[in-house]
């Protein structure tokens, strides 16, 4: 009798477990679908070619792998690339280290240009970097809320409360984005690192749906 009772109790428990597992599985599927939809939306508005997106990722990976070995613990360099145009931000010990970092990045295949915004200063601390991350989030959110700029056309980098804006944009788009970023509390300065395009090129982007794969811009 006891065995039969245990068997009857086990079946409902097993059924509940299976239902929970199925629910979690379905939740994962929903998250995947929603995530893919969001990523697809960003990809559709990326103004870089698939090749440029791939090169940008490769440039960043190579740069981040090479520089720490050259600069050691006294240097902190962030490498960002948009359409093969590289932005270097962070702190280095002296002008020689700054020049060395730039030469190393220029030697990477595919790099078109380098904007060397490294400063001679002690390595930034966790608090400073956390504040920079918060500013970047605020800038991106402001771009999304604005109705007259395309948020996905910009890459935002913040270092020492200085906001660097990258992207393939028109003069008007760049100026508007800079104005929006400079209005955010805590931003010390806004630096434009744009690749400018014409109004005609912009219309082409807007009228031709992108077939590019997802971008993590």
Secondary structure, DSSP 8 states (H G I E B T S, - for coil): -HHHHHHHHHHHHHHHHHHHHHHHHHHHHHHHHHHHHHHHHHHHT--S-HHHHHHHHHHHHHHHHHHHHHHGGG-EEEEEEETTEEEEEEEESSHHHHHHHHHHHHTSTT--EEEE--EES----HHHHHHHHHHHHHHHHHHHH-SSS-GGG-EEEEETTEEEEEEEE-HHHHHHHHHHHHTSTT--EEEEEEEE--HHHHHHHHHS---------
